[in-house]
Amino acid sequence: MTRAHSSIGNVQEIPLDLLEIGKAQVRVDLSSGIDELAASIRAQGLLQPIIVAAQTNGKFEILAGQRRFLAHKALGYQTIRAIVHDSDSIDDDTKVAISLTENLVRRDNNQKELIDACTKLFRRYGSIKMVAEATGLSPQVVSQYVKYDQLVPELKKKVDNAQLDMKIALQAQQAATNQDGSVDIEAAEKFAAELKPMSNVQRKKFVEVVASDPTESLEEKIERGRKQPVLKQVIVTMEESLHHGLQSYAKDSGQNQDEAAVQLIEDGLTRRGFLEE
């Protein structure tokens, strides 16, 4: 095995037969895109080393990069470049965090994989803030993901199948929750379908409207929820520092820039008495 020093750790060229895919890996879909990835590696080489932990048995556990490992096997390569960590200094939850953060940078995790990883870390740490710091996700997004277990099975299935965003699933269930805490399953599914094409502002209004009168029928609630306020588009020119601040706030709050700007304007106008609570 060839070795090299790096500021990010010990980089080695490791034989493939000494590598094992770790149990803490975030990704669960290993099959998609392997041929395309292999073709890219053949043409351009490995652009990013995998991350592994050295084991006492002489082998290495893959913490991040299992698809690159499989692509190397498909190409018939004998070794792969890897950043090596000492397994004694890395517990299972840290391995999950490494895997999740590395894949977040690559933008190739699906929502269910992120939910599973955040939930596992939250059960260990018991803190939204600590999970957010470990993964690089915003506290608001982590908070949404760890509430997955609270969803009714029907909404969980839609989230699992990528038919529904986690945030919308939570809003739909909130709107369909009765005063005694039970959830109207039919209402939750219908509300989710209504909320899906709406903007964040419209979804917030929909939830407020349908929850305001528990005596109404489901059809009446949906009809009133569809009566959305008229939206106006405003183009704003701002200094670069303000724009960076808006981007940071949007990321922290788990919103896009438009939604974050609307929330900040609404909060400011309400505090100054120009909007009713």
LOLUM-365607 format. One record per residue (C-alpha): residue in one letter; x, y, z. Coordinates in steps of 0.25 Angstrom, whole numbers, plus 5000, padded with zeros to 4 digits. Each point is the difference from the previous one (the first is absolute). Layout:
BEGIN
aXYZ...
% end
This chain:
BEGIN
m500050005000t500650144996r499850115010a500050155000h499850115010s498850094999s499550115009i498749935000g500649875005n500949884995v499749974985q500349864996e499849924987i499349885006p499749864993l498549984998d500049865007l500450075013l498850094999e498649975007i498750094999g499750055013k498749985008a499950155003q500050044985v498850104997r499749954986v499149884998d499950014985l501449954995s499649954986s499550134993g501050064991i501249915002d500349984985e500050154998l500950035012a500949894995a500150064986s500350145007i501149945008r500649934988a500050134992q500450105011g500649925012l499550005014l499750155003q499749975015p500649905009i499149915008i500050015015v500349875009a500449965014a501149905002q499549875007t500849925010n499949884991g500850074989k498850044992f499450134998e498550045002i499450104989l499450125007a499750084987g500249964985q499449864999r499550034986r501450054996f500549875006l499049924992a500350074987h501549975002k499649855001a499250014988l501250064992g500949885005y500950105008q500949945011t500150125009i499350135004r500550135006a499450025014i500150095012v500349915012h499550035014d500349925013s498749925003d500450015015s499750155000i498749994992d498749955006d498849954992d499250135001t501350084995k500049904988v498650034997a500350155001i501249984990s499249924990l498850105001t500950134999e500849944988n498849964992l499350145003v501250064993r499849914988r498550035001d499649854997n499249965012n498549984999q499150065011k499849865007e501549985002l500150145006i498849975009d500649875005a501450065002c499550125008t499049915008k501249915004l500950115004f498850075008r499849885008r501450005004y500250145003g498650045004s500350144994i499650074987k501150095001m501149895001v499449934988a500050134992e501450025004a500549864997t499350004986g500050144995l498550004998s499250125006p499349975014q498650034993v500349894990v500549905010s498850035009q499149964989y500749874997v500049955014k498550025000y499949894990d499649905010q498850085004l499449994986v498849914998p500449884991e499350054988l500850135000k501349925003k499849924988k499950124991v501250065006d500849874998n499549994985a500550154998q498550034997l500050115011d501050095007m500249985015k499650155003i498749984992a499749875007l500150075013q499150114996a498949914995q500049925012q500050125009a498850054992a499349865001t500249995015n498750005009q499950075013d500249875007g501349974993s499549904991v500350014985d499050004989i500749914990e499150034988a500150155003a501649995002e500149944986k499150104993f500650125007a501449954995a499549994986e499550155001l501250055007k501049944990p499950104989m499950125010s501150105004n500450005014v499250125003q498849944994r500249875008k500150075013k498750074997f499349874996v500449945013e499550125008v498650004992v499749855001a500349995015s499250135003d498649935000p500049855005t498549994997e500250014985s499949894991l501349954993e499550064987e499750135006k501350015006i500749974987e499150104993r500450115010g501549965000r500050024984k499650155002q501450055001p500450155001v500450074987l501549994999k500850124995q501449994994v501050115005i501450014994v501050065011t501450054997m500949985012e501550015004e500849874999s500249995016l498550005001h499849894989h501049925007g499350025013l498749964994q500649874994s500549965013y498750025007a499349924989k500949895002d499950005015s498550005000g499949904989q499350094990n500350054986q500450154999d498650054996e499449935012a501050055009a499950144995v498450005002q500249955014l500950115004i499250114993e498749945007d500749995014g500550154998l498750054996t499349935011r500950055011r499850144995g498549995000f499850014985l499449855000e499049945010e500549885007
% end
